[in-house]
Amino acid sequence: MTLRNRFLDAIIDGELGNGITITRQEFMRFFSNKNPTTTGCFLSNSEIETGAPHSPNYTHFTLRISEGRYYVHPGAIQARMVERGLL
């Protein structure tokens, strides 16, 4: 399973974040068993507005609300829920 899908599953299942918002610290703590080089930049690289120029291989589905705080786009959550057969 990709880190993106595991992340979205954790949001959907209520294991991570507060609704559809998450902090970088929550993300890093939840994925502490993963490579910190990857987890440290995952949220910023997946930003819709600023991630594309420097991370063209990422799927962009987050919006930065403030420093270290992100909003997960509802469309990404909905698509993952459809993939999982929840919708």
C-alpha positions in Angstrom: 0.0 0.0 0.0 1.3 3.5 -0.9 2.0 6.0 1.8 -0.7 8.2 0.2 -3.3 5.5 0.5 -2.3 4.6 4.1 -2.5 8.3 5.0 -6.0 8.7 3.5 -7.1 5.4 5.1 -6.0 6.8 8.5 -7.9 10.0 7.9 -11.0 8.1 6.8 -10.8 5.7 9.7 -10.3 8.4 12.3 -6.9 7.2 13.3 -5.2 10.4 12.3 -5.9 14.1 12.2 -8.9 16.1 13.3 -11.6 15.6 10.6 -9.8 16.5 7.4 -7.1 18.6 8.9 -3.7 17.3 10.1 -0.5 18.7 11.5 2.9 17.8 10.3 3.8 16.6 13.8 0.7 14.2 13.9 1.7 12.9 10.5 5.4 12.3 11.5 4.4 10.6 14.8 1.8 8.3 13.0 4.3 7.3 10.4 7.4 7.1 12.7 8.2 3.7 11.3 8.7 5.1 7.8 11.8 6.9 6.4 11.8 10.4 8.0 13.2 11.8 4.7 10.0 10.8 3.0 7.6 11.6 5.8 9.2 14.9 6.5 8.3 16.3 3.1 5.2 14.3 2.2 2.5 16.9 3.2 4.3 19.9 1.6 5.1 17.9 -1.6 1.4 16.9 -1.9 0.2 20.5 -1.7 -2.1 21.4 -4.6 -0.9 25.0 -5.0 2.9 24.8 -4.3 3.8 21.1 -4.6 3.5 20.7 -8.3 6.6 22.7 -9.4 9.1 20.9 -7.1 7.3 17.5 -6.8 5.8 16.6 -10.2 5.6 12.9 -9.3 3.4 13.4 -6.3 -0.4 13.4 -6.4 -1.4 16.8 -5.1 -4.3 16.7 -2.6 -3.4 18.9 0.4 -3.7 22.6 1.2 -1.5 24.4 3.7 -3.7 26.2 6.2 -0.8 27.5 8.3 2.7 26.6 9.2 2.7 22.8 9.7 -1.1 22.5 9.4 -2.8 21.0 6.3 -6.3 20.4 5.0 -6.9 17.2 3.0 -9.0 17.8 -0.1 -12.4 16.1 0.2 -12.2 14.8 -3.4 -9.1 12.7 -2.5 -10.9 11.3 0.5 -14.0 10.6 -1.5 -12.0 8.9 -4.3 -10.2 6.7 -1.7 -13.5 5.8 -0.1 -14.8 4.7 -3.5 -11.7 2.6 -4.0 -12.3 0.9 -0.6 -15.9 0.3 -1.4 -17.2 2.6 1.3 -19.2 4.7 -1.1 
